[in-house]
Amino acid sequence: MFDLEKAIKEWKRSLRKNRGYEDGDIEELESHLRDRMDDLINAEISEKNAFETASEEIGNIDSVASELHKTRAKKIHWEQSSGVMALLPNYVKIAWRNFTLKKSYSIINVLGLSVGLAACLLIAMYVQYESSYDKFHENSDRSYRVLREFDLPDLKGTISYTPSSLAVAASENLPGVQKAVRVQVISPVVAFGVHEFVEPDFLLAEEGFFDIFSFEVLKGTPNLDQPNTILITENSASKYFGDEDPIGKTLSIGNTEMEVTGVLATPRSNSHIYFDFIASLNISRTSWGQNNYQTYLLLHPDQQIDSITEELKNLIASQIGSNTGLEGDLFIPHLQPISDIHLGQGVSVEIESVGNIQYLYLFTGLAIFILILASINYMNLATARSMERAREVGLRKTIGGSRTQIAFQFLGESALIALIAALFALLISYTALPFLNNIAGTSIAISDFVSLENIVLIILVTLLTGLLSGGYPALILSHFQPSRVLKSAFKSEENSFLRKGLIVFQFTISIALLAGTAIIYNQIQHMKSTSLGFNPDNILLVKEANFLGNDLNIFMNEIKQISGVESVSSGFSVPGSFFINSMWQPDSPNSEAHNMDYSFINFNYIETLELEVLAGRVFSESFESDSFAVVINEAAAKDFGWTPEEAIQHKLLRGSNEYQIIGVLKDFNYRSLHSEVYSLALFGPRRQQRYVTLKVNPETNLPQVITNVQEKWEQFSSIPLDYSFLADDLQNQYEAEDKLVRVFGSFAGLAIFIGILGLFGLASFTVAKRTKEIGIRKVLGASTPQIVSIVSIDLLKLVGIGFLIATPTAWFFMNEWLKNYAYKTDINWWIFPTTGILALFLALATVSGKAIRAAQMNPVKSLKSE
Amino acid sequence: MLSKELMAASTRPLILTILKRGESYGYQIIQDVKHLSGGTLEWSDGMLYPVLHKLQKDGCIQSKWVVSNEGRRRKYYSITEIGLEELQTAKEQWLSIHEVFAKIWGPTPQWATD
């Protein structure tokens, strides 16, 4: 018998199987079915037939379901109309999930990038600071310093000191010159009442100084054409006058009284000129003979620099010719823009130690390298991990993501990481700036660096870093074929070659930098320890001896009595200090005049410094004529074409004075080892001596000796004792190299750090990937060292290759660098294996840490993984 | 027998016209259509419901469940303002098409359809 209710129930169940129907739909259809059946039954049709007819009339239930579903479903746009912007929230979400899911990778990425960016930022600050020198002067674009170049067959050089006549001649004869200003740096004793100090930063300058240099005047008028007036900085003002108004007060400079007419702000550190005082310079008699002044020229606007230089050259030629009879090509003038002074090259004797533009190039290169190293870490980790993202890419492509869109997504991700890193980098560089100032000897303030251009620059560099590091992974990832990556067994080793190449590159750079640092350090040590041709040890220098005046000899006799003092002498110059430079004419009529360094020394000076005598004798009190005698060095004898023995037959001439050469010294390095030994003449005792030299017994109680010297000094002089050890002073000549090794070494260290960080990331990745393999090896009986070596060997090989490339590279570049030095170290072969082993050791420590942990893991656990 | 496309296009205004007369439920609407068209329009009955649901989703009609005297639950549909507007638009469109054809083809003689 046909059961209607059961049939309807089954009919409904068949509807329910189709997901197109919802409950309401089925009920609605049921009521339709029943209405229809009622009609049919009323027409005398059996229940069974009525059910069959009614359900048939409803039609294909699947197509009805599909239609119903369509009315409910949201319309999906399979084509790419929504664009990238619509997917942005999704990208950010996915990026953030990845970031938090893989914390260690993310930290390595961000840390590496932020250290890299911070290093870049610091280097950029340094480079900007170094190149900002003297650009703040209002007229800096038409202000020049005159350099004196001499270009003789056997002598070339450029000095910044010029004769006093130059400025006068230039402003009188050259219409293009608006102002010519002479400046001199001295170190006098400045006194006001009981306050008395030696002032090393004391300028003498002429009227017009402030037309060239825009140093800020706080009070008074910077009027330098009044004789015996002085301008002081605010620091000096409070040092001498406390809270009192310094204007109108009188300072004693030596024996001269000077009236304070103005107060200046502390000069900006990014100028080649630094001062605490500027006193008016008044030169009554000018000459072309002595090079004592820096000459600055302010040109009229739109003045052609070449024509002015030419005019100046002709002017000098005519003046020197008429005044002294010397050849004009002894003085080729060069106009050096004042903003070029700091990074200028090859000028001997500067007011302040100058920068080195090559170092700036070097550091800029370093910054770029470090950034590349950091980007490589990102690249390597991102491609290494690309497997983990492969399915995401496959899915995105399946539902219509285009390749560009996916590439954009990954680029965006790396840009995001780079931006996060940039924020950290700002923090790091802010914290590290004092450190940089310390090692580089700069005084960079953050506020100097904050400008619109720099902010834009930082953002650009950051985005560039993001692009650089994300570009390659984006290319790889967007390339995946959905059909391949969605299969679970998908493995890809395609990019491992490149990855290895990048690691090799990283370690090449790191090892080369390390080796470079070692070689620079070696060169410094070499210079510091090179036999100088004299013995600087245990020599105490008493400075400012010129203030003793006539009491010098008494003072020297007194300190000779101090126990522990072995010998005492004095001189106008000591090695490493200033030597006077001038032309000297030999007595042989056919010989030409030669440029020589010269100075004056007292008896016993040569013995105190343990200089070696090649021929003749040294000054002696037993020869009265010695005040008109001179001792020259081997280089000078060679210049004049004499052997040492011939030399002592000759005289040096200056005007009507004749100086007998009594001895020839073996060359000694009285200049720094950057340059060769120059021709030197040492003249006999003069009243003016700047240094008293004491040879002290090293066994003696040094502080006691100094106290005793001080007591004696105070009996003769009103200024405080200024002393130092010659050996220390000589070490300070290599400040630039010291600075270089510190800066270079620090950044080389950073490069290594970034490389190690990347290696660590890859090691943990490799170990994670090979967990199962390690487990199986363990089960089969491999020992921990075996496993560690299996895991580490691949990465260590790469470090080894890096070492092989780094060695010749570093050797080549360092060899070039060493050519700058007249006295250079040989590159020690062992530096390379040492740095190589160091890098290998660091790499091993990084990799094996991970490997050991993996090797010690219980195989039961590791086999369960994956 | 109308073509599929023409059926699809005419169903909506047809349903709206029926509902304009007063609220009704699925089975009743089908009966009305059959009755009014004299058999010209023939669907499988089930296909009415997706159209009704679509109209409701578009806001042209609204629905409510009503329990009839004999205790059967039926879903009653009624036309809304939006539905009235759509119907008006559709009516104008259909009439204008009709007009065009009437002009072109002239008054249809009885024999032409035989």
Interface residues (C-beta under 8 A of the other chain):
Chain A: G24 D25 E27 E28 L29 S31 H32 R34 D35 R36 E57 I58 G59 N60 I61 S63 V64 E67 L68 K70 T71 R72
Chain B: Y25 G26 Y27 Q28 I30 W43 S44 D45 G46 M47 Y49 P50 H53 K54 K57 R72 R73 R74 K75
